[in-house]
Amino acid sequence: MLMLPKKPNSLLVFQIGALANSQQNAERSSLTVPVRTLPNMKFIDYLALQTKVSKGDFAFWMRRWGAEPRSMGYLLDTIHSRLERRPDTLESILWDAEAHKLSGPALVGFVVSELKARVPA
């Protein structure tokens, strides 16, 4: 049985707490792998580095530009299947949209109509 004095020595408690924290920090740092992050870049520039467009990336882009939630299922199934292996085509369409200064739902509509026209089903 461990006998402790009635009044804990604050220095002793501090030392025990510091030791426990340093051990936790050491365990945490050995278990985590540093993640390499890319600087913030435009979606067009990101597409230039990709070999395919993931559904998550496309869904994020659509939500960001105000796609209708009711159309998300159609866009993620039908439209994404057309562009999944064609990030170069999507990049080209986005450059055209940027030249026309489109944004919001108009941008999403332009991208969908251009994908239908440029990439066969």
Contacts in CASP RR format, 6 or more apart in sequence:
PFRMAT RR
TARGET T0000
AUTHOR 0000-0000-0000
METHOD contacts of the structure
MODEL  1
MLMLPKKPNSLLVFQIGALANSQQNAERSSLTVPVRTLPNMKFIDYLALQ
TKVSKGDFAFWMRRWGAEPRSMGYLLDTIHSRLERRPDTLESILWDAEAH
KLSGPALVGFVVSELKARVPA
38 46 0 8 1.000
43 57 0 8 1.000
43 61 0 8 1.000
43 94 0 8 1.000
44 91 0 8 1.000
44 94 0 8 1.000
44 95 0 8 1.000
44 98 0 8 1.000
46 57 0 8 1.000
47 53 0 8 1.000
47 87 0 8 1.000
47 88 0 8 1.000
47 90 0 8 1.000
47 91 0 8 1.000
47 94 0 8 1.000
48 87 0 8 1.000
48 91 0 8 1.000
50 57 0 8 1.000
50 87 0 8 1.000
51 85 0 8 1.000
51 87 0 8 1.000
52 84 0 8 1.000
52 85 0 8 1.000
52 87 0 8 1.000
53 80 0 8 1.000
53 83 0 8 1.000
53 84 0 8 1.000
53 86 0 8 1.000
53 87 0 8 1.000
53 90 0 8 1.000
55 76 0 8 1.000
55 80 0 8 1.000
55 84 0 8 1.000
58 75 0 8 1.000
58 76 0 8 1.000
58 79 0 8 1.000
58 80 0 8 1.000
58 83 0 8 1.000
59 72 0 8 1.000
59 76 0 8 1.000
62 72 0 8 1.000
62 75 0 8 1.000
62 108 0 8 1.000
65 103 0 8 1.000
65 104 0 8 1.000
65 105 0 8 1.000
65 107 0 8 1.000
65 108 0 8 1.000
66 104 0 8 1.000
66 105 0 8 1.000
66 108 0 8 1.000
67 75 0 8 1.000
67 105 0 8 1.000
67 108 0 8 1.000
68 105 0 8 1.000
75 112 0 8 1.000
79 112 0 8 1.000
79 115 0 8 1.000
79 116 0 8 1.000
82 115 0 8 1.000
82 116 0 8 1.000
82 119 0 8 1.000
82 120 0 8 1.000
82 121 0 8 1.000
83 89 0 8 1.000
83 90 0 8 1.000
83 115 0 8 1.000
83 119 0 8 1.000
86 119 0 8 1.000
89 115 0 8 1.000
89 118 0 8 1.000
89 119 0 8 1.000
90 111 0 8 1.000
90 115 0 8 1.000
93 110 0 8 1.000
93 111 0 8 1.000
93 114 0 8 1.000
93 115 0 8 1.000
93 118 0 8 1.000
94 111 0 8 1.000
96 110 0 8 1.000
96 114 0 8 1.000
97 107 0 8 1.000
97 110 0 8 1.000
97 111 0 8 1.000
97 114 0 8 1.000
100 110 0 8 1.000
102 110 0 8 1.000
END
